[in-house]
């Protein structure tokens, strides 16, 4: 009887966990997934919809899965492409190539494989940095560009931003970091989900479990730390671009969460782009697609639709 009770309890716990993961918003059934080999990496990509192309790039603490509700909305009028950044999600976990210029090459390779010449970009967090590098290298391939709630290395008051104690993880490195978080990925990631939220409960338990499992995959935490470790090189690359007279000329929408970067996003990007519109996502911290997805989708869609 005791064995049966233990089995029932264990089965119930597994069923509850599976149910929690199932509650994470899913991409529409019409979306397909594929792996694109490019630039020394294998990039996991979700593709759906028809029309002008839109690429959605995620940031740290999440994967391309964060975009499911926006992808479902945009797919009514756009061809939507949602990669996992190299080293994260179901993309491959190479040992190097985490500077943002290299990852911009990943994006170019994905678009080439899909035979997409030009696209809108919608990016969040580290996705901003990859998107900026792509737009700087391939301006003719970017129609409109939405950057959401994260700075870009070397752009604007970058050195001052680095002094913010909430961004301690930018400099959290060394030979033992992976060993320190091994098996404790959820504890580590909860810091970000809690501290960067206006309302932490909106980053649901289902989402936390989902992403914690993905970041516990072999090589994923190494890749995450490598994303941050590349910031110094990214800053040099971006300063070199700006010092040479480079500026983004495509229309840019710079969105900040009301309880996060707010209007500072537009102020920062104005030093690196000639056509910047600012916006604030109300009642939200950093995790815009968890905290206020409806407002985020509305603002992004309105900006993209202007270019059609």
N, C-alpha and C positions, 0 to 999 in steps of 0.2 A: 504493500500500500504506500509506504514512504517513497519507494522508487517511482511509483506511478505519479505521486503528488509532485515530486521533483521534476519529472518529465513534463507534466502539465504546466508547471510554472515556467520552465525553460522554454517550452513551445510558445506559451503565451507571450513571454518577453520578446522572442524572435518575431512573432507575428506583429506585436506592437511596433517594433523597430522597423519592420518592413512597411507597415502602414504609414509610419512617420515619414519615411523616405518617399513613399508614393505621394505624399501631400505636397512635395516640391513642385511648383508649376512646371508643366511639361510642354515641349514644343508640339505644335499641331502634328497630327498623323501624316499630313502631306509633306512634311519636311523629311529630307533624306540625310544620311550621314555618310561621310567618306573620309579616307585618310589620304592626304596629299603629301607626297615625298618632295621636299624642296629645300634647298639651301642648307643641307646637312641635318634636317629634322623631318619628322613625320607629323604633320599638323592635322589634328582631328577637326573636321568642319561639318557644320549643319547648314543645309541649303534649302530654301523654300520660297514660294511666291514667284510672281512675274512682274516685270516692269524695270524701271531704272534700278541699278544695283545700290545696296546699302550694306556696308560692313560694320558689324558691331564687335568692339574689342573690350574684353573684360579687364578687371584688375586683380590685385592680390586679395586673398581670402575668399575668392570665388572662382568660377570658371565661366565659360560661355553660357552655362545653364542659367546664369542670372538674367539673361536677356529674353527668356522664353515668353513672358507676357508682351514685351515690346515687339518681338519677332512675329508673334501671332497677329498683332495689330498691323504692323507695316506690310506683312505679306499679302494683304488685300490689294496693295498698289505697287509694291516693290519686290525685286528679287533680293532676298535677305541672305547674307553670308555671315555665319557666326563661328569663328575659329576659337579653339583653345590656344592660348599662347604657348610657345615652346616650353616644355618642362612642366606644364600644368594640365590638369584635367586628364584627358585621354590622348593628348599629344605626347610625342616621345620625350625622353628625359636625357638630352645630351649633356655632356660635362661643361660645355662652353657655349658661347654665342648669345649671352644674355644682355649684352649692350643693345640699346634700342635701335641703332642703325642696322645691326644684323637682323633683329626681329622685324624691322621694316622690310628687309629682304624676304622674310617668311611671308609677309602679307602680299608682297609683289608676286611671289611664286604661287600663292593660292589663287590670286586673281588671274594670273596667266593660265593656270591649269583649268580654270572655269571659263576662260576666254572672255573675261571682263576687262575692258579697256579703262573704264572710268567709273568711279563710285562715290557715293556719299560715305563719310565716316562718322560713326557715333561711338565715342570712347569714354571709359571711366577709369579713374585711378591709374595704374601702370599702363592701361590701355591708352591713356592720354599721351604718355611718353612715346609709346610705339607709334601711335597715330601721327604725332608731331614729326617724328623722324621720317615716317613715310611721306607725309605731305611736303616736308622740306626737300626730300630727294626726288619725289615724283609729283610735283605740283600739277602737272597736266592730267594726272590720273585722279585727282580729288576734286569733286564738284562742290560739295558743301561739307563742313566739318563741325561737329558738335563735340566739345570737350566738357566733361562733367567732374567736378569736385576733386581735383588733385592738381598739384603744381607740376611743372615741367622742369627738369634739371637745367640749370644755367639760364633760365628765363625769368626776368623780373627779379624780385627780392629773394632769390633762391637761398643765398647764404643766411639770411634772416630766418627764413622758413626752417632751415636745418636746426636752428637753435630751439625750436619749440619742443618742450619735453615730451609731448604726446607722440612725437615722431622718433622716439628712442630707437625704434626698430630699424631706422635707416642706417644706423651705425652699429647694430648688434651683429657682430661677426667674430671670426676667429676659428681656431681648429676644433673647438668643442661644441659649437652651436647645434650642429645636427644631433650630436649625442645627447645634448641637454633636452631636446624636444622629442626625441624618438619615443614613441608610445604615449606622448603627452601632447599630441598635435591639437587636440580639442582645447586643452587648457591654454595653450599659446594663442590659438585663434580667437578664443572667447574674449581675450583682452581687446582685440581690434573690434570685434562685433559689438562689444559693450561700450567701449570708450568712445568710439566714433559714431555711435547712434544717438539721435535725439531721444528715441524711445526704444531701448534695447529689446523689449519684448516683441517688437515688430520683425526683428530678425529671428524667425521662428525656430523652435527646437528641431523641427523637421529639416530646415535649411542648414542648421548648425551640424546636425548629424551627417547630412549629405556631403557637405563640403569637408568636414573633418575626415571622412573616409577617403575622399579623393586626395586630400593633402597627406594622408598616411600611405599612399601608394609609393613603392620604391622610387627614390629619386626626386619626389615632388618637393620635399622640404629643402633639399639641396638646391633645387631650381629656384624656389622662392627666395632663399638667401642670396643666390647669385643675381637675381633681379635687382636687389638692393645694392649689392656690392658693385654693380656696374654704374651706379649713379654718378660717380666722379668722372668716369669716361664719358657718360652721356652729357654731363654739364660742359665738358671741354668741347665735345662735338657740336653742341647747340650754340655755345658762345662763338665758336669759329664760324658757324653758319651766319649768325647775326652780325658779327664783326665784318664779314665780307659784304654786308649790305643786304643779306637775305632776310626776307619777311614773307609770311604767308599772305597770299593775295586773294584766295578763295573766300567766300563768306564764311565767317566763324561765329558759332553760338557758344558762349562760355557760360555754363550753368553751375551754380554752387548751391549746396544744401543750405537752407536757412540757418540751421544750427551748426554749420560747418564752414566751408569757404565763402559761401554767400557771394556778395558783390566783388570780393577780392579776385574771383576767377576772371572776370572781364577786365579788371584793372591790370592784372598780371599779363594776360594774353595780349593786351593792347600794345605792349612793347615788342611783340613778335609777329603781329599780324596787322594788316591795314584795314580790314573790314570786320570789326568785332561788334557783335550784339551781346549784351549781358542779360542774364536772367537768374532768378532765385526760385528754387524748388521749395515751396512752403512746407512747414511742419515736417522737416526732414533733416537728418544729419547726413553723414557721408554715404550711407547705404540706400541710395535713392530708389532702387528697384524693390527693396523690401519695405522701406518706410513710407514712400508715397509714389507707387508706380503709376497711378492714374495721372497725376500731375506731370510726372516725368515724360510719359508717353505723349500727353497732349502737347507739351512744349516742344519736344523733339519733332513730332509729326508736323506741327504748324510750321516750323522752320524748314524742314525738308520739302514740304508741299509748296512753299514759295518758289522753289527752284524748278518745279516741273513745267 
